[in-house]
Amino acid sequence: MLIMKKEENSIYFVTGNKNKFSEALEVFTKERVPYDLKQKDIDTMEIQAETLKDVALFKLNSVKPKITNSFFIEDAGFFVDIPLNGFPGVYSSYVLKTIGNDGILKLIDEYEGSKAHFSAIISLYFKPLDSIIFFEGYISGRVSRDMRGEGGFGFDPIFIPDSIPDKTFAELSIHRKNRISHRGQAIKKLILFLKKNH
Ligand code: IMP
């Protein structure tokens, strides 16, 4: 058991995305994690790189000098494997801002048999061990024919997970999305680590 001072019992999720934070908080609360999860919205430097891991590591190092506690960041990507060969992937943010979900649906043009997935990578700076650790999550599914659902964010209205084949992510509660999602999985791995190393 690592001995920690009281102020070190907080862990920061560095994100400007309220939805991501709500999803993480839901799992942290349910799993009774021995850390207080706090949101920190500070500017991070984004690079365009080939893999989510490269993006995550660069971002983590850009934030590290600004935070004294343990913290983590999370990077996700939406990959339309068929018929778009993985696009938008690491360009997800840019594509959502430019052509949006509508644009993706137009590109796919009601293609039958699409395959898609989300990947997420959490990079944690864990102060007690002065180390960086990665946790990954993945979920497969397909692209919906149209946008459905009011919940979630980003590509949620057009993603149908294989394990709940009649609903888009945007039609699921935070709890149901977390049980299967890329982010939910990565957060659960992070929590396992935090519990083991407390
Ligand atoms: P980020 O760089 O990790 O914030 O994510 C890249 C893009 O994917 C952003 O436009 C997000 O809105 C979107 N995104 C990330 N995670 C999810 C998710 O769980 N559902 C839907 N869209 C997401």
Boltz pocket constraint, residues with backbone or C-beta under 6 A from the ligand:
constraints:
  - pocket:
      binder: B
      contacts: [[A, 17], [A, 74], [A, 75], [A, 76], [A, 77], [A, 78], [A, 89], [A, 92], [A, 93], [A, 94], [A, 96], [A, 97], [A, 118], [A, 152], [A, 153], [A, 154], [A, 155], [A, 156], [A, 169], [A, 181], [A, 183]]
      max_distance: 6.0
